[in-house]
């Protein structure tokens, strides 16, 4: 691990990963942030670890946001094709042995040619298109998306606060070092006959 004081390595040993997350990616992010910030003491090392974890958390939440939206699209497709399916089978008997709404929706979302064509035809028969599915999915998941966006924003704000703290700490140290150097120079000048 570059730029870390060897006695502080233990601070970076714990990885807040879920089972489906890649430790190699986490380590790459950690190395990159450490190289950029170059923590100089234990306080900065702790802050850097927190920054990396907050970036990782925001990345995870953004990934979940996408997954939630895909799930909402599945439900939106089902909702929007159900009237067409009921028109085909008003008694609900599924006489034609066609796929169930959830199977059609899944096929449409993954762009399976047969299901996509059938669903697109059903949507068109109702004057709808793919963008209507997206809009319906968005409305269905709006509350969750807003909550997720707040969580991401909070993680980003905490990360930015820590970065500012590092800058503030370093600026304060630089000011103290300059003042001490000036005092030493002034003292030396005063002692020169």
C-alpha positions in Angstrom: 0.0 0.0 0.0 1.8 3.2 -1.1 2.1 6.3 1.0 0.8 4.7 4.2 3.0 4.6 7.2 3.7 0.9 7.9 2.4 1.0 11.4 -1.0 2.2 10.1 -1.7 -0.7 7.7 -4.1 -2.3 10.1 -6.5 0.6 9.6 -7.0 -0.5 6.0 -7.4 -4.3 6.6 -11.1 -4.4 7.0 -13.1 -4.3 3.7 -16.9 -3.5 4.0 -17.8 -5.8 1.2 -21.0 -7.7 0.6 -20.7 -11.3 -0.8 -21.3 -10.2 -4.4 -18.7 -7.4 -4.4 -15.2 -7.6 -5.8 -12.4 -7.1 -3.3 -10.0 -6.4 -6.2 -12.1 -3.4 -7.1 -12.2 -2.2 -3.5 -8.4 -2.5 -3.2 -7.9 -0.6 -6.4 -10.1 2.2 -5.2 -8.3 2.2 -1.8 -4.8 2.3 -3.4 -5.9 5.1 -5.8 -7.3 7.3 -3.0 -4.3 6.7 -0.8 -1.9 7.6 -3.6 -3.9 10.8 -4.3 -4.3 12.0 -0.6 -1.1 10.6 0.8 -2.2 10.5 4.5 0.6 11.7 6.7 -0.6 10.7 10.2 -3.2 8.5 11.9 -6.0 11.0 11.7 -5.6 11.4 8.0 -5.3 7.6 7.6 -8.6 7.2 9.4 -10.2 9.9 7.3 -8.9 8.3 4.1 -10.3 4.9 5.1 -13.7 6.5 5.8 -13.6 8.3 2.4 -12.9 5.1 0.6 -15.7 3.3 2.5 -18.1 6.2 1.7 -17.2 6.1 -2.0 -17.8 2.3 -2.0 -21.1 2.7 -0.1 -22.3 5.3 -2.7 -21.3 3.1 -5.5 -23.2 0.2 -4.0 -26.3 2.2 -3.5 -26.2 3.5 -7.0 -26.0 -0.1 -8.2 -29.0 -1.0 -6.1 -30.8 2.0 -7.6 -30.4 0.5 -11.1 -31.5 -2.9 -9.9 -34.6 -1.5 -8.3 -35.4 0.3 -11.5 -35.1 -2.9 -13.5 -37.4 -4.6 -11.1 -39.9 -1.7 -11.5 -39.6 -2.1 -15.3 -40.7 -5.7 -15.0 -43.7 -4.7 -13.0 -44.5 -1.8 -15.3 -44.4 -4.1 -18.4 -46.8 -6.5 -16.6 -49.2 -3.7 -15.7 -49.2 -2.3 -19.2 -49.7 -5.5 -21.1 -52.2 -7.0 -18.7 -55.2 -5.3 -20.4 -54.1 -6.7 -23.8 -53.7 -10.2 -22.3 -57.2 -9.9 -20.7 -58.6 -9.0 -24.1 -57.0 -12.1 -25.6 -58.3 -14.2 -22.8 -61.2 -12.5 -21.1 -62.1 -15.4 -19.0 -58.6 -15.8 -17.6 -58.4 -19.4 -18.8 -55.1 -19.0 -20.8 -56.7 -21.1 -23.5 -53.8 -20.5 -25.9 -51.1 -21.6 -23.6 -49.3 -18.3 -24.0 -46.6 -17.1 -21.6 -47.7 -15.5 -18.3 -47.4 -11.8 -18.0 -44.3 -12.0 -15.8 -42.5 -14.3 -18.3 -43.4 -11.8 -21.1 -42.2 -8.9 -19.0 -38.9 -10.7 -18.2 -38.3 -11.5 -21.8 -39.0 -7.9 -22.9 -36.6 -6.5 -20.3 -33.8 -8.7 -21.3 -34.7 -8.1 -25.0 -35.6 -11.7 -25.9 -36.7 -11.4 -29.5 -40.0 -13.3 -29.3 -41.2 -11.7 -26.0 -40.0 -8.3 -27.0 -41.9 -8.4 -30.3 -45.1 -9.7 -28.6 -44.9 -7.1 -25.8 -44.2 -4.3 -28.2 -47.3 -5.3 -30.3 -49.4 -5.3 -27.1 -48.1 -1.9 -26.1 -48.7 -0.5 -29.6 -52.3 -1.8 -29.5 -52.8 0.4 -26.5 -51.0 3.3 -28.1 -47.9 2.8 -25.8 -44.2 2.4 -26.4 -41.1 1.5 -24.5 -40.7 5.0 -23.1 -44.2 4.6 -21.5 -42.9 1.5 -19.7 -39.9 3.5 -18.5 -42.1 6.4 -17.3 -44.5 3.9 -15.5 -41.5 2.2 -13.9 -40.1 5.5 -12.7 -43.5 6.5 -11.2 -43.8 3.1 -9.5 -40.3 3.4 -8.0 -40.1 7.2 -7.4 -40.3 6.9 -3.6 -37.5 4.3 -3.5 -35.4 6.3 -6.0 -35.8 9.5 -3.9 -34.7 7.6 -0.8 -31.8 6.1 -2.5 -30.7 9.4 -4.0 -30.8 10.9 -0.5 -28.6 8.1 0.8 -26.1 8.6 -2.0 -26.1 12.4 -1.4 -25.5 11.9 2.3 -22.6 9.6 1.6 -21.2 12.1 -0.9 -21.5 15.0 1.5 -19.8 13.0 4.3 -17.0 12.2 1.9 -16.6 15.8 0.8 -16.6 16.9 4.4 -13.7 14.5 5.2 -11.8 15.8 2.2 -12.2 19.4 3.4 -11.1 18.4 6.9 -7.9 17.0 5.4 -7.3 20.2 3.5 -8.1 22.3 6.5 -5.8 20.3 8.7 -3.0 20.6 6.2 -3.5 24.3 5.7 -3.5 24.9 9.5 -0.2 22.9 9.8 1.3 24.9 6.9 0.4 28.1 8.6 1.9 27.0 11.9 5.1 25.8 10.1 5.5 29.1 8.3 4.9 31.1 11.5 7.5 29.0 13.3 10.0 29.4 10.4 9.4 33.1 10.4 10.0 33.2 14.2 13.3 31.3 13.8 14.4 33.6 11.0 13.5 36.7 13.1 15.3 35.3 16.1 18.4 34.6 14.0 18.3 38.1 12.5 18.0 39.6 16.0 21.1 37.7 17.1 23.2 38.9 14.2 25.4 41.8 15.4 
